[in-house]
Amino acid sequence: MATTIPEPPQIDSDRLPEQRHSGNGGWRDLVPANGDLHVALDHSPPPSLSAIYVVLFAITMMFAAFSSALIVRKGSSLDWQTFTLPSMLYFNTLILLASSVTLEVSRRRVAAFMGGLKNQVESPVRWLYITLFLGLLFVAGQYVAWSQLHAEGLYLATNPSSSFFYVLTATHALHVLGGLAGLIYVIRKLSKSTLRRSQLDATARYWHFMDVLWLYLLCLLWMKL
């Protein structure tokens, strides 16, 4: 018995939607309507800025968890010992705020320096070094504050309140050291004339975030300790 194979249906090419070859492997929906991929790339955030936002979000969540633990622990504790914050912390706050000011000055000078005004603008490296010095001074000041607590007999395991103080301030100081490493990286790139504006912006946003975070921690410790 013979088997009849039906002919394939005829497709009317006039009814097919217009296919535009974008040179993107057929993924024409991923390019702008005008076909200019460079336009989309220009409006996308630089990778360094995108990465710094992820880092800042992770740091925020970590310190939010620490804050919640401190509030809950104090509310359910019968052995919570209050103490006066070391006076050095307030001086450290001024140092950290001053470092943000010098960093902003350096950002403006970098913009002018990279914009072709090298002969009219002082080299911004000087202000970056000042910011770096103030950051190191802040970390040294935190060590002095810890020493003041040691002199009062308050150590990491003395009381839950002192434990939270050391954990919060030491964790913040470690993140400040990370910001200092970023500043050193920016200084090296600038000295080699290979610095990108987005790299400096990412470092500056991280540093300013450390300022805001420290002000929050200082208020939290002042109210809860």
C-alpha positions as CSV (number, residue, x, y, z in Angstrom):
1,M,0.0,0.0,0.0
2,A,1.5,3.3,-1.1
3,T,1.9,6.1,1.4
4,T,1.1,9.6,0.3
5,I,3.3,12.3,1.7
6,P,1.5,15.7,1.8
7,E,3.3,18.6,0.4
8,P,4.6,21.2,3.0
9,P,2.4,24.3,3.3
10,Q,3.3,27.2,1.2
11,I,4.3,30.3,3.2
12,D,3.5,33.7,1.8
13,S,6.6,35.8,2.3
14,D,4.6,39.0,1.9
15,R,2.8,38.2,5.2
16,L,6.0,37.7,7.2
17,P,7.0,40.5,9.6
18,E,9.9,42.6,8.4
19,Q,13.2,41.2,9.7
20,R,15.9,43.6,10.4
21,H,19.4,42.3,10.7
22,S,21.1,44.3,13.4
23,G,24.4,42.4,13.3
24,N,23.7,41.3,16.9
25,G,23.2,37.6,16.2
26,G,19.5,38.0,15.5
27,W,18.8,39.6,18.9
28,R,17.3,42.7,17.4
29,D,15.3,43.5,20.6
30,L,18.4,44.2,22.5
31,V,19.5,47.2,20.5
32,P,17.9,50.6,20.4
33,A,15.2,51.4,17.8
34,N,17.6,53.4,15.8
35,G,20.1,50.5,15.7
36,D,22.9,52.5,17.5
37,L,24.3,50.3,20.2
38,H,26.7,53.0,21.4
39,V,23.9,55.2,22.5
40,A,22.7,52.5,24.9
41,L,26.2,52.0,26.2
42,D,26.7,55.7,26.9
43,H,23.6,55.9,29.1
44,S,24.5,52.8,31.1
45,P,26.3,53.2,34.4
46,P,30.0,52.4,34.5
47,P,30.9,49.0,36.0
48,S,32.8,50.6,38.9
49,L,29.8,52.6,40.0
50,S,27.5,49.6,39.6
51,A,29.8,47.5,41.7
52,I,30.1,50.1,44.5
53,Y,26.3,50.2,44.8
54,V,26.3,46.5,45.4
55,V,29.0,46.8,48.0
56,L,27.2,49.7,49.8
57,F,24.0,47.7,49.9
58,A,25.8,44.7,51.5
59,I,27.4,47.0,54.1
60,T,24.1,48.6,54.9
61,M,22.4,45.2,55.5
62,M,25.3,44.1,57.7
63,F,25.2,47.1,60.0
64,A,21.4,47.0,60.0
65,A,21.7,43.5,61.4
66,F,24.2,44.7,64.0
67,S,21.8,47.5,65.0
68,S,18.9,45.2,65.4
69,A,20.9,42.8,67.5
70,L,22.1,45.6,69.8
71,I,18.5,46.9,70.3
72,V,17.1,43.4,71.0
73,R,20.0,42.5,73.3
74,K,19.7,45.6,75.4
75,G,15.9,45.2,75.7
76,S,16.2,41.6,76.9
77,S,19.3,42.1,79.1
78,L,19.5,42.5,82.8
79,D,23.3,42.9,82.9
80,W,23.5,45.8,80.4
81,Q,26.2,48.3,81.6
82,T,26.0,51.8,80.3
83,F,29.2,53.9,80.0
84,T,30.3,57.2,78.6
85,L,31.6,57.2,75.1
86,P,35.3,58.1,74.8
87,S,35.7,61.8,74.0
88,M,38.1,60.9,71.2
89,L,35.2,59.7,69.1
90,Y,33.9,63.3,68.6
91,F,37.3,64.5,67.4
92,N,37.4,61.5,65.1
93,T,34.1,62.6,63.6
94,L,35.5,66.0,62.7
95,I,38.5,64.4,61.1
96,L,36.3,62.1,59.0
97,L,34.0,65.0,57.9
98,A,37.1,67.0,57.0
99,S,38.4,64.2,54.8
100,S,35.1,64.2,52.8
101,V,35.7,67.9,52.2
102,T,39.2,67.4,50.9
103,L,38.1,64.5,48.8
104,E,35.4,66.7,47.1
105,V,38.0,69.4,46.5
106,S,40.2,66.8,44.8
107,R,37.3,65.6,42.7
108,R,36.7,69.1,41.3
109,R,40.4,69.5,40.6
110,V,40.6,66.1,38.9
111,A,37.7,67.2,36.6
112,A,39.5,70.4,35.7
113,F,42.9,68.6,35.4
114,M,41.4,65.9,33.1
115,G,39.5,68.6,31.1
116,G,42.6,70.1,29.7
117,L,43.3,72.8,32.3
118,K,46.5,71.3,33.6
119,N,48.4,74.5,33.5
120,Q,45.7,76.5,35.3
121,V,44.8,74.0,38.0
122,E,47.0,72.7,40.9
123,S,47.6,69.0,40.7
124,P,44.8,67.2,42.6
125,V,47.2,64.5,44.0
126,R,48.0,66.8,46.9
127,W,44.4,66.9,48.0
128,L,44.1,63.1,47.7
129,Y,47.1,62.7,49.9
130,I,45.5,65.0,52.5
131,T,42.4,62.8,52.4
132,L,44.5,59.7,52.8
133,F,46.3,61.3,55.8
134,L,43.0,62.2,57.4
135,G,41.7,58.7,56.9
136,L,44.7,57.2,58.6
137,L,44.4,59.8,61.4
138,F,40.8,58.7,61.9
139,V,41.8,55.0,62.3
140,A,44.6,56.0,64.7
141,G,42.0,58.0,66.7
142,Q,39.8,55.0,66.9
143,Y,42.7,53.1,68.4
144,V,43.1,55.9,71.0
145,A,39.4,55.6,71.8
146,W,39.7,51.8,72.4
147,S,42.7,52.5,74.6
148,Q,40.6,54.9,76.7
149,L,38.1,52.2,77.3
150,H,40.8,49.8,78.2
151,A,42.0,52.2,80.8
152,E,38.5,52.2,82.3
153,G,38.5,48.4,82.5
154,L,36.1,47.9,79.6
155,Y,37.2,45.2,77.2
156,L,35.5,43.2,74.5
157,A,34.1,40.5,76.8
158,T,33.5,42.8,79.8
159,N,29.8,43.4,79.1
160,P,27.4,43.1,76.2
161,S,27.4,46.9,75.8
162,S,31.2,47.1,75.5
163,S,31.2,44.1,73.1
164,F,28.8,45.9,70.7
165,F,30.9,49.0,71.0
166,Y,34.1,47.2,69.9
167,V,32.4,45.2,67.2
168,L,30.7,48.2,65.6
169,T,33.6,50.6,65.7
170,A,36.2,48.0,64.7
171,T,34.0,46.8,61.7
172,H,33.6,50.4,60.6
173,A,37.3,51.0,60.9
174,L,38.0,48.0,58.7
175,H,35.8,49.4,56.0
176,V,37.5,52.7,56.3
177,L,40.8,50.9,55.6
178,G,39.2,49.5,52.5
179,G,38.4,53.1,51.5
180,L,42.0,54.0,52.1
181,A,43.1,51.2,49.8
182,G,40.8,52.7,47.2
183,L,42.4,56.1,47.6
184,I,45.8,54.6,47.2
185,Y,44.6,52.9,44.0
186,V,43.2,56.3,42.7
187,I,46.4,58.1,43.5
188,R,48.5,55.5,41.6
189,K,46.2,55.6,38.6
190,L,46.3,59.4,38.6
191,S,50.1,59.5,38.7
192,K,50.2,57.3,35.7
193,S,47.5,59.4,33.9
194,T,45.3,56.3,33.5
195,L,42.6,57.3,36.0
196,R,39.0,57.2,34.9
197,R,36.4,59.6,36.3
198,S,34.1,56.7,37.2
199,Q,36.8,55.2,39.4
200,L,37.3,58.4,41.4
201,D,33.5,58.8,41.7
202,A,33.1,55.3,43.0
203,T,35.8,55.8,45.6
204,A,34.4,59.1,46.7
205,R,30.8,57.7,47.1
206,Y,32.2,54.8,49.2
207,W,34.1,57.3,51.3
208,H,31.1,59.6,51.8
209,F,29.1,56.6,52.7
210,M,31.6,55.8,55.5
211,D,31.0,59.3,56.8
212,V,27.2,58.9,56.9
213,L,27.5,55.4,58.4
214,W,29.8,56.7,61.2
215,L,27.4,59.5,62.1
216,Y,24.7,56.9,62.3
217,L,26.8,54.6,64.5
218,L,27.8,57.5,66.8
219,C,24.2,58.4,67.4
220,L,23.3,54.8,67.9
221,L,26.0,54.2,70.5
222,W,25.3,57.5,72.2
223,M,21.6,56.6,72.6
224,K,21.9,52.9,73.5
225,L,25.2,52.8,75.5
